[in-house]
Amino acid sequence: MGEQKPIIFFDGVCNLCNGAINFIIDRDKKAYFKFAPLQSKISKKYIPESVIKNTDSIILWEGDQLHSKSTAALKVARHLDGAWKGLYVLIIIPKFIRDFIYDFIAKNRYKWFGKRDSCRMPTEDIKNRFLEMD
């Protein structure tokens, strides 16, 4: 896929996930990341269907590698503007501990933050950062 920018795949109907994408956009001034909902057709080009159906996580596609859960979140953080990149130091915590916390939040995200009826539609000023939205 050549010099494809990293893609963050997210649950397009999850309010917490949409809030996280807004947070990333605001702190990614160099537009390092592209975005696509897990519910989109484009996600099937990068992620096996079995992974999409069984995930409670953002998925980061970067350099032909897929990362999920806390690893994806920390790899995203290291590219954000400001002090947020410092969170990457948490990668030294064993994955099973990081993912235990991530899974707890992910399993309760709809209950705590709610759910949308449809995927988010980007505004004109950030539309070019989102891959095919159908």
LOKE-805372 format. One line per field, with one value per residue: residue number from 1; residue in three letters; x, y, z of N, C-alpha, C in turn. Coordinates in steps of 0.2 Angstrom, whole numbers. Layout:
BEGIN
num [NUM	...]
residu [Ala	...]
nc1 [X	...]
nc2 [Y	...]
nc3 [Z	...]
cac1 [X	...]
cac2 [Y	...]
cac3 [Z	...]
cc1 [X	...]
cc2 [Y	...]
cc3 [Z	...]
//
This chain:
BEGIN
num [1	2	3	4	5	6	7	8	9	10	11	12	13	14	15	16	17	18	19	20	21	22	23	24	25	26	27	28	29	30	31	32	33	34	35	36	37	38	39	40	41	42	43	44	45	46	47	48	49	50	51	52	53	54	55	56	57	58	59	60	61	62	63	64	65	66	67	68	69	70	71	72	73	74	75	76	77	78	79	80	81	82	83	84	85	86	87	88	89	90	91	92	93	94	95	96	97	98	99	100	101	102	103	104	105	106	107	108	109	110	111	112	113	114	115	116	117	118	119	120	121	122	123	124	125	126	127	128	129	130	131	132	133	134]
residu [Met	Gly	Glu	Gln	Lys	Pro	Ile	Ile	Phe	Phe	Asp	Gly	Val	Cys	Asn	Leu	Cys	Asn	Gly	Ala	Ile	Asn	Phe	Ile	Ile	Asp	Arg	Asp	Lys	Lys	Ala	Tyr	Phe	Lys	Phe	Ala	Pro	Leu	Gln	Ser	Lys	Ile	Ser	Lys	Lys	Tyr	Ile	Pro	Glu	Ser	Val	Ile	Lys	Asn	Thr	Asp	Ser	Ile	Ile	Leu	Trp	Glu	Gly	Asp	Gln	Leu	His	Ser	Lys	Ser	Thr	Ala	Ala	Leu	Lys	Val	Ala	Arg	His	Leu	Asp	Gly	Ala	Trp	Lys	Gly	Leu	Tyr	Val	Leu	Ile	Ile	Ile	Pro	Lys	Phe	Ile	Arg	Asp	Phe	Ile	Tyr	Asp	Phe	Ile	Ala	Lys	Asn	Arg	Tyr	Lys	Trp	Phe	Gly	Lys	Arg	Asp	Ser	Cys	Arg	Met	Pro	Thr	Glu	Asp	Ile	Lys	Asn	Arg	Phe	Leu	Glu	Met	Asp]
nc1 [4	11	15	5	-5	-6	-20	-34	-46	-62	-76	-90	-102	-101	-101	-90	-80	-81	-79	-65	-59	-62	-54	-41	-40	-40	-27	-18	-11	-3	-9	-7	-14	-27	-44	-57	-73	-76	-87	-87	-85	-72	-65	-65	-56	-44	-45	-48	-64	-68	-60	-66	-79	-77	-72	-69	-63	-52	-43	-28	-20	-5	9	7	4	-7	-14	-21	-32	-24	-11	-13	-19	-8	1	-5	-5	8	11	4	2	10	11	5	11	20	14	17	26	20	20	28	22	16	7	-5	-9	-12	-21	-31	-37	-41	-50	-60	-65	-69	-79	-89	-93	-104	-114	-109	-106	-115	-123	-124	-136	-131	-116	-103	-103	-91	-86	-84	-71	-63	-65	-57	-49	-55	-58	-68	-85	-95]
nc2 [-6	5	22	24	33	30	22	24	14	14	12	17	21	22	33	36	32	41	53	51	51	64	70	66	71	85	85	81	89	89	80	66	54	45	41	29	21	6	0	3	0	1	-4	-17	-20	-19	-26	-42	-49	-57	-52	-39	-42	-47	-37	-25	-13	1	0	1	3	2	4	-9	-17	-22	-15	-16	-12	-7	-5	0	12	18	19	28	39	43	50	62	79	89	85	73	63	58	48	37	30	21	10	1	-6	-22	-30	-37	-32	-18	-21	-27	-16	-8	-16	-17	-4	-3	-13	-8	4	8	8	18	29	30	27	30	31	30	30	43	58	67	84	97	103	93	82	76	69	57	41	33	33	24]
nc3 [0	0	4	13	25	43	49	59	65	71	82	75	81	94	107	116	108	97	104	107	95	91	100	96	83	86	92	83	73	62	54	54	55	47	47	50	51	60	55	41	24	19	30	29	20	26	38	45	44	55	65	66	70	82	91	104	103	97	82	76	60	54	44	38	49	62	76	92	106	121	116	103	107	114	104	96	104	105	94	95	97	109	127	127	120	128	136	130	136	145	139	144	154	157	144	147	158	155	145	152	159	149	142	152	152	139	138	145	139	131	140	150	142	131	115	97	84	71	61	64	55	46	48	36	36	41	33	23	31	34	28	15	19	19]
cac1 [0	15	16	-2	-5	-9	-28	-37	-53	-66	-83	-93	-109	-99	-100	-84	-75	-81	-75	-58	-57	-61	-48	-35	-40	-38	-20	-14	-11	0	-14	-3	-19	-33	-49	-63	-77	-76	-93	-87	-83	-65	-62	-65	-50	-38	-46	-52	-71	-68	-58	-71	-85	-75	-67	-71	-56	-50	-38	-23	-17	1	14	5	3	-13	-13	-28	-33	-20	-6	-15	-20	-2	5	-8	-3	15	11	0	5	10	14	2	16	24	10	19	31	16	20	33	18	14	1	-10	-12	-14	-27	-37	-40	-44	-56	-65	-68	-73	-85	-95	-93	-111	-118	-107	-106	-121	-122	-127	-140	-127	-109	-102	-101	-86	-87	-80	-64	-59	-68	-52	-45	-59	-59	-75	-89	-102]
cac2 [0	11	27	25	35	26	23	22	11	15	10	23	22	23	40	37	32	47	58	50	53	71	72	64	76	91	85	79	95	87	76	60	49	45	38	25	17	-1	-2	5	-5	1	-8	-24	-21	-19	-30	-48	-49	-61	-47	-33	-44	-48	-32	-19	-9	4	-4	5	0	6	0	-16	-20	-20	-15	-15	-11	-2	-4	5	19	21	21	34	45	45	54	67	85	91	81	67	58	55	43	30	27	16	3	-4	-10	-28	-29	-40	-27	-13	-23	-28	-10	-6	-21	-15	2	-5	-17	-3	10	10	9	24	35	29	24	33	27	29	33	50	61	72	91	99	105	87	77	73	64	51	37	31	33	20]
cac3 [0	-1	9	16	32	47	49	66	64	77	83	73	84	101	109	119	103	93	108	107	88	91	104	92	78	89	94	77	69	56	51	53	55	44	51	47	56	59	51	34	19	19	36	27	16	30	44	44	47	62	70	66	74	89	94	108	103	91	79	72	55	53	41	37	55	66	84	95	113	124	112	98	110	116	98	93	109	104	88	96	99	116	132	126	117	134	138	127	141	148	135	148	158	153	140	150	163	151	141	157	161	142	141	157	150	132	139	148	135	129	147	153	137	126	108	92	79	65	62	63	48	48	45	29	38	42	29	20	35	34	22	13	25	18]
cc1 [4	16	9	-1	-8	-16	-30	-44	-56	-73	-87	-99	-107	-98	-93	-79	-75	-78	-68	-56	-57	-55	-42	-35	-37	-30	-16	-14	-7	-3	-10	-8	-24	-38	-55	-67	-76	-82	-93	-84	-75	-62	-61	-58	-43	-38	-50	-59	-71	-65	-63	-76	-83	-71	-72	-66	-56	-44	-34	-19	-11	7	13	4	-4	-11	-20	-27	-28	-14	-7	-16	-13	2	2	-5	4	16	7	4	5	13	10	6	20	20	13	24	27	17	25	28	16	7	-5	-13	-15	-21	-33	-41	-44	-50	-62	-69	-72	-79	-91	-96	-100	-115	-116	-108	-111	-118	-126	-131	-136	-120	-108	-101	-96	-88	-83	-73	-60	-61	-62	-48	-49	-59	-66	-79	-95	-100]
cc2 [6	16	29	28	30	27	20	20	12	13	17	25	23	30	41	37	38	53	57	52	61	74	71	70	83	91	82	84	94	82	69	54	50	41	34	21	10	-4	0	-1	-5	-3	-15	-25	-21	-24	-36	-47	-52	-56	-41	-36	-45	-43	-27	-14	-4	0	1	1	5	2	-7	-20	-18	-20	-13	-13	-5	-1	1	12	22	23	27	40	47	49	61	73	86	85	74	61	55	49	36	27	21	10	-2	-8	-16	-27	-32	-36	-21	-15	-25	-22	-7	-10	-19	-9	0	-9	-13	3	13	12	16	30	35	27	29	29	26	32	40	52	67	79	92	100	99	81	73	68	57	47	35	30	29	13]
cc3 [0	5	12	23	36	48	56	64	71	77	81	77	92	102	112	113	98	97	107	100	88	95	100	87	81	91	89	72	62	52	49	52	50	48	47	52	55	55	44	30	19	25	34	23	20	36	43	47	54	67	71	71	81	93	98	108	97	88	75	67	53	50	40	43	58	73	86	103	115	120	106	101	112	110	95	98	107	98	89	98	107	120	131	124	123	137	135	131	145	144	139	152	154	150	143	155	160	148	146	158	154	141	146	155	143	133	142	145	133	135	149	148	132	119	103	88	73	66	61	56	49	45	39	31	39	38	25	24	36	28	21	19	24	20]
//
